[in-house]
């Protein structure tokens, strides 16, 4: 359990209250508006979705993909064994074999190269999730202890029975500004996090492209005409 897991329950409760207040509107011109338009989601829902991202699953995927390389190594070793025959067909086979070896494991565009890139991309995603979780945890810790959080909780809490019996109406601020401020802080972190993952995709995208098979150009085999013995 990391810091974000420990803060998830109180953090989501506070953000649920923030979402409730934001549903009624936010102050005009507040910095939360561009973030809401970009993210298209309220902060509570955004954090709940982010909590579902499985960093461990991506790390496991990277390790699993790297294990596949062993199978390619075995195939390549079998293809490099000497051929005990010669002739035109053997020459053509040798050219195809060389092309297949290159396709399997020769450079970043080979199948092994693509596997290694896929594993690297999975590791990078796992690192991105872990780093983003740490940043979000720090932000939630800050907002949970803030005066804005107190105002939001007070504004969204039902009056106690004792207060109702006293019949004294104690006005509470609507806390739209405080809710908008908390939302802006949380959404800014998530917006930056998604910028980071888009950057990862741009960086790794070319290395994750399909590795096409390139058929070698092989000369047409020529077979000698057999000598017929006259009858």
Buried (B, 14 or more C-beta within 10 A) or exposed (E): EEBBEEBBEEBBBBBBBBBBBBEEEBEEEBBBBEBBEEBEBBBBBBBBEBBEBEBEEBBEBBEEBBEBBEEBEEBBEEBEEEEEEEEBEEEBBBBBBEBBBBBBBBEEBBBBBBBBBBBBBBBBBBBBBBEBBEBBBEBBBEBBEBEBBEBBBBBBEEEEEEEEEEEEEEEEEEBBBBBBBBBBBBBBBBBEBBEBBEEBEEEBEEBEEEBEEEEBEBEEEEEEEEEEEEE
